[in-house]
Each structure stands twice: as structure tokens, then as C-alpha cells.
Amino acid sequence: MRRQSVELTADTIQRTRAHFAEICRGCIQEAQEGKVYVNDLAHYIRWQTDSEAEFLAGRWDHTFTFLQRAHWLQTGECVALLS
């Protein structure tokens, strides 16, 4: 069965970027609160902060994870993109 393609809107792309940036912020918060252990907290915070900036800048828009989340945010349908 072939699915109809979906063109992602600019709003959806921005909301998806914000979603992944929020994950980075949450990871930092959990590490700072001691909910998860990391070997080098300062390095981990820098890494997650850099990742947040990259997500917001659109560096990861081409990945399957990003595209699948964007599709779900826009349509409410969760599909396997590699099927």
C-alpha cells in the first residue's frame, strides 16, 4: 500500500525543532538534579547545549527521527518511514 506524501509546513518544522531542543534541556536538568549519572557533567551540559542549538538551527531536519516526529505532529499519524 502506497501512502500519499505529506508536505511539512514551516510551523511543523519549527515545532519539531522545539520538541528536540526541549529534550536536550530536559536531559541537562535531569543530570543537574542527579536523576541520571553522567561522567563529566560540564562536558555533558556543553554537548546538550550545542545539540539544542543545532536542533533549533535545523541541522538535524533531514534525519528519519526528525521527519517521523514532524509527520506525527502535523498529521497525528505515526508511520514507519522506511516501509
Buried (B, 14 or more C-beta within 10 A) or exposed (E): EEEEEBEBEEEBBEBBBEBBBEBBEEBBEEBEEEEEEBEEEEEBBEBBEEBBEBBBEEEBBEEEEBBBBBBBBBEEEEEEEEE
